[in-house]
Amino acid sequence: MIRPVPSRRDTIADDLRHQISTGHFKAGERLPSEAQLATRYTVSTPTLRSALALLQGEGLVEKIHGSGNFVRRPLRRITYTGGRGEAPTWTTSSAPLQVTARTTNLEAHGHLTALLNVPPRSPLTEVFYITHEGKSPHSLARIYVPRDLAPTDSSVPDEIAVHLADLRPPLAEVQERLSARLPTQEEATVLRISTSLAVLSLARVATDVTGRVVEAALLVLPGDRADALFTTRLMTEERSSKE
């Protein structure tokens, strides 16, 4: 049986992968420039970038626009815990991740009108936030709430949950839709991932007992560092006592 000859892209990726695994290039270290690497391997820049894209997709290398390609430090995996009535949460095996947030007032338009079931131009508040460990981003999310339910000063997502609990009727339904897709260019840039690395895309919509959508969250979780956990608790004890 004739084995296929490895492509130049695969050969370059294998060599760089070996240099990273053996410590020649250390975690956090900047790789030589793409022009230098292309010259070293005697290939075109597109071929070199294709090899780097393989390593970015594996989570070994991250490209920081304007700075270059760096050996990625080992990232903690995060777990999104769904299937509950509370606000979305993330857990890790060690210390909590840091959160940065930005709040913007806007009017409902396009997909937001359908997502929150509101007329166009309805006043909303968007909280855009990123979880990160040091300088390494882990996930991003956009949370939308009707303006009258939005906290006046929110620096962390938990403030929204507390404020909503004070103002809204009890929740009647929470829908979570999970899908896998490739990131947009904006998402890839913010999360410092390759556009070829799949992400988990989760849309969470919470409706109160009056039928009003009181929160819609759009989350993006990179596939190389995130899991989603949904737990259904069966009322076995209660059923047994009735039998």
C-alpha positions in Angstrom: 0.0 0.0 0.0 1.4 3.4 -1.0 1.3 5.9 1.8 0.4 9.5 0.8 3.2 12.0 0.9 2.7 14.6 3.7 2.0 18.0 2.4 4.3 20.9 3.1 1.7 22.3 5.4 1.5 19.1 7.5 5.3 18.8 7.5 5.8 22.3 8.9 3.0 21.8 11.4 4.6 18.6 12.6 8.0 20.3 13.0 6.6 23.2 15.0 4.5 20.9 17.1 7.6 18.9 17.9 9.5 22.1 18.8 6.7 23.1 21.1 6.3 19.7 22.8 10.1 19.5 23.5 10.3 23.0 24.9 12.3 24.6 22.1 9.4 27.1 22.0 8.1 27.6 25.5 4.6 28.6 26.6 4.0 32.3 26.2 6.9 32.7 23.8 6.5 34.5 20.5 7.3 32.5 17.4 9.5 33.9 14.7 7.6 36.1 12.3 5.5 34.5 9.5 8.0 35.9 6.9 10.9 34.4 8.9 9.2 31.0 9.2 8.3 31.0 5.5 11.9 31.7 4.6 13.1 29.0 7.0 10.8 26.4 5.5 11.2 27.7 1.9 7.4 28.0 1.4 5.0 30.8 0.5 3.4 32.8 3.2 -0.1 31.3 2.6 1.3 27.8 3.0 3.0 28.8 6.3 -0.2 30.4 7.5 -2.1 27.3 6.7 0.4 25.3 8.9 0.0 27.8 11.7 -3.8 27.5 11.4 -3.6 23.8 12.1 -1.7 24.5 15.4 -4.2 27.3 16.2 -7.0 24.9 15.7 -5.3 22.4 18.1 -5.0 25.2 20.7 -1.1 25.1 20.6 -0.7 28.5 19.1 -2.6 31.7 19.4 -2.4 34.6 17.0 -2.6 38.1 18.5 -3.3 40.6 15.8 -0.6 43.2 15.6 1.7 41.2 17.8 2.3 37.8 16.1 1.9 34.1 16.9 2.5 32.8 20.4 2.8 29.4 22.0 -0.4 29.1 24.0 -0.2 28.6 27.7 -2.2 25.6 29.0 -5.8 26.7 29.5 -8.2 25.5 32.1 -11.3 24.0 30.8 -14.6 25.7 31.8 -18.0 24.1 32.1 -21.2 25.8 31.3 -23.9 24.5 33.6 -27.3 24.6 32.0 -30.7 23.2 32.5 -31.5 25.4 35.5 -33.6 28.4 36.1 -30.8 30.6 37.4 -28.5 32.8 35.3 -25.9 31.0 33.2 -22.8 29.9 35.2 -19.3 28.7 34.5 -17.2 26.6 36.7 -13.5 25.5 36.6 -11.4 23.1 38.5 -9.5 25.9 40.2 -9.8 29.6 40.9 -12.7 31.5 39.4 -12.1 33.2 36.0 -12.0 37.0 35.8 -14.8 38.9 34.1 -14.7 42.2 32.2 -18.0 43.7 31.1 -19.3 46.6 29.1 -22.9 47.9 29.2 -24.7 49.6 26.3 -28.2 50.9 25.9 -29.7 50.2 22.5 -32.9 49.7 20.6 -34.2 46.3 19.4 -33.5 45.6 15.8 -33.1 42.7 13.5 -32.8 39.3 15.2 -33.2 41.0 18.7 -36.8 41.7 18.1 -37.6 38.0 17.5 -35.2 36.9 20.2 -36.9 39.0 22.9 -40.3 39.0 21.2 -40.5 42.9 21.3 -41.4 45.5 18.7 -38.6 47.2 16.7 -36.9 50.1 18.6 -37.9 48.8 22.0 -35.4 50.0 24.6 -32.9 47.3 25.6 -29.7 47.0 27.6 -26.8 44.9 26.3 -24.1 43.6 28.6 -21.1 42.3 26.6 -18.7 40.4 28.8 -15.6 38.2 28.5 -14.3 35.7 30.9 -10.5 35.4 31.0 -7.5 34.0 32.9 -4.9 36.6 32.9 -4.7 37.8 29.3 -6.1 34.6 27.9 -9.8 34.9 27.0 -12.1 31.9 27.7 -15.6 32.9 26.5 -17.7 35.8 25.5 -21.4 36.5 25.9 -24.0 39.2 25.1 -26.9 39.4 27.5 -30.0 41.5 26.5 -32.7 42.6 29.0 -35.6 45.1 28.7 -34.3 48.5 29.7 -36.7 48.7 32.7 -35.2 45.5 34.2 -31.5 46.5 33.6 -29.2 47.3 36.6 -28.1 51.0 36.5 -24.5 50.0 37.2 -23.5 46.5 36.2 -19.8 45.5 36.2 -20.4 41.7 36.5 -23.2 39.5 35.1 -24.3 38.4 38.6 -25.7 41.9 39.2 -28.2 41.3 36.4 -29.5 38.1 38.0 -29.9 39.9 41.3 -31.7 42.8 39.8 -34.0 40.7 37.7 -34.9 38.6 40.7 -36.0 41.8 42.5 -38.1 43.3 39.6 -39.6 40.4 37.6 -42.3 37.9 38.3 -41.1 34.3 38.7 -39.7 32.6 35.7 -42.0 30.2 33.9 -39.6 28.8 31.2 -35.9 28.9 30.2 -35.0 27.6 26.8 -31.4 26.8 25.9 -30.4 26.0 22.3 -26.9 24.7 21.8 -25.1 24.3 18.5 -21.6 23.9 17.1 -20.3 26.2 14.4 -17.3 28.1 13.3 -16.6 31.5 14.9 -17.1 34.8 13.1 -14.0 36.9 12.4 -14.9 39.2 15.3 -15.3 36.3 17.7 -12.1 34.7 16.6 -10.2 38.0 17.1 -11.7 38.6 20.6 -11.1 35.0 21.7 -7.7 34.7 20.0 -8.6 31.5 18.2 -8.4 30.3 14.6 -11.5 30.8 12.5 -11.2 27.0 11.8 -11.7 26.1 15.5 -15.3 25.1 16.3 -17.2 27.0 19.1 -20.2 26.1 21.1 -22.9 28.6 20.5 -25.6 28.8 23.1 -28.8 30.9 23.1 -30.6 31.1 26.4 -34.0 32.8 26.6 -35.8 33.3 30.0 -39.6 34.0 30.1 -41.6 35.0 33.2 -45.1 33.8 34.2 -46.7 36.7 32.3 -45.1 35.5 29.0 -42.6 38.3 28.8 -39.0 37.6 27.8 -36.9 39.1 30.6 -33.5 37.9 29.4 -31.8 36.6 26.3 -28.1 35.5 26.5 -26.0 34.6 23.5 -22.8 32.8 24.6 -19.8 31.7 22.6 -17.5 29.0 24.1 -14.4 27.8 22.2 -14.4 24.1 21.7 -10.8 23.6 22.9 -11.5 24.8 26.4 -15.2 24.5 27.1 -17.9 21.9 27.9 -21.6 22.2 28.4 -23.3 20.3 31.2 -27.1 19.8 31.4 -28.5 17.8 34.3 -32.1 16.6 34.6 -33.0 15.7 38.2 -35.7 13.1 38.4 -38.1 13.2 41.4 -37.6 9.5 42.2 -38.1 9.9 45.9 -41.3 11.8 45.5 -42.7 9.3 43.1 -41.8 6.4 45.4 -43.6 8.0 48.4 -46.8 8.3 46.4 -46.8 4.6 45.3 
